[in-house]
């Protein structure tokens, strides 16, 4: 019994760390294929088209409600979910990645809760009470996160040279010949700004997503429909931005493999694992692992890409991680106080500050 209890704790932790590792690995693969000439516009269209093909039949088979989604309010929501979650967020994110590095992408991705909190204040969907520690923690966490993001954009810093830590892995130094971690030349500040815009768009997506689920409680169907909407929208953008017809031609190479892996991982594997972990460990378990991507990207860079990691990106990314966990603690504390009825204003509405962007 004791062994089973320990396994029950170890398995979800190990699986979530593996999911973050796979996300970083796919990010490095994406960086590589774009550096070798693949258009980010084409990648977004093809990967989401395949995700739509996977999700649509699944959503129809396992649909649990007879409520029609062919209503103007719901279709409008699906349109804006596709616009913010795919067309804007993904195109800006992959363009920013092409100008920078995976660790900058991981760091900027952790700004989503901070942006969500700021938007919630602007839209007046949440209220702050300085008298409670949860409100103080969320404000401090937001300030720390945005400060870390600003540092990452403005201060690139000197290169982190290879250290003794990478010496045991010297036999793996052939890997950078096949995979690329950073661009040459880099447009660091522009890449960081584009990644920040992508995170802001993902925050808007999260807010719309919460309201949509309340109106139509079928998450898989919602994902299938907004992914299809986003595919159409991104295809229109891509045909305008990418007029080289040869860029749309796919061959049996790493590009096709990446599109397949991204669609399968994003639409099936990661979604299923996250739902399972949240069901068994609670709603805050999955977001808790989001900053692990920074650690994994840093380790991968030191071992395999020691000449492309900068101190500024590392420092800024870890500052964002501290802000992320501070904000998370504030949100958890607030929920605990609400559950215990400790004087929180009942008019305060819960907002998706820690909701991770799920391109399922």
C-alpha positions, 0 to 999 in steps of 0.5 A: 500500500505504501509503495502504491501511495508513493507511485501515485505521487511520483507518476503524475510528477514524472509525467508532467515533467516529461510533458514540459520536456517534450514541449521544449523539445518540440520548440527546439525542433520548430526553431530548427526547421524554421531556421532551415527555411520552413515558413512559420505561417505554413507551419501554423496552418498545417499543424492546426489543420491536422489537429482539426482533423483529429479533434472534429471526429473525436468531439462528435463521437464523445459529445455529451450534450444536444445543445446546438453550437450553431448560434450567433453568440457561440459562433462569434466566440469560436471565431475570437477563440481561433483569432486570439488562440491560434491566428494571433498567438501562434503566428506571433509566437513562432515568428518571435521564436524564429528571431530569438531562442526557446528559452526566451519563448519559455520565459515569455510564455510564463507571462500569461497569468500576469497578463490575465490578472492585469486584464481582469483588473481592467475589465473589472472582473476581479477586485483587489483587497489589499488587506489580504495576503492573496491580493498582495501576492498577486500584485507582487507576482505580476510586478515581478513577472513583467519586470523579468519579461522586460529584462529579457527583452532589453538585456540579452547579456553575455554568452554563457560559456560551456562549463564543467557541467557539460564536460560529461556530455562532450560526446553529444556535441554533434547534436547542435549540428542537427538542431538549432537553439538560437538564430544567427543573427538574432533580433532579440528585442523584436522576438521578445516583443512578439512573444509578449504579444502572443502571451497577451493574446493567449491571456485574452483567449483564456478569458474568452474560453472560460465564458464559452465553457459556461455557455457550452460545456463541451471543451473538446467540441469547443477546441475542435471548432475554434481550432478549425476557425483558427486554421481558416483564419491563419490560412488567409493570413498565410496566403497573404504573407507567404506568396512563395508557393514552394513553401507550401510543398511538404516532403518526407523530412523533418518538417512533415514529422514536426507537423505530425508530432505537434498536432498529435502532441497538442491535440491528443497527448498533452490534453489527455495528460493534463485533464488526467492530472487535474482530475486526480491532483487538482486544478492547480497541479498542471500550471505548477509545472509551467516554469519547468520549461525554463529549467529544461531549456536552460539545461538543454542549452548548457549541455547541447548549445553552450555557445548560444545561451545568454545570461540576460535570458537566464536571469530574466526567465528565472525572475519570471518564474519567481513571479509566476509562482508568487502569483500562483500562491496568491490565487491558491490562497484566495481560493482557499479563503473563499472555500473557508468563507474568510471574508472575501467579497462575494462579488469577486469573480474568479478569473483564469489567471493560472489557466494554461494555454491549451492548444488541444 
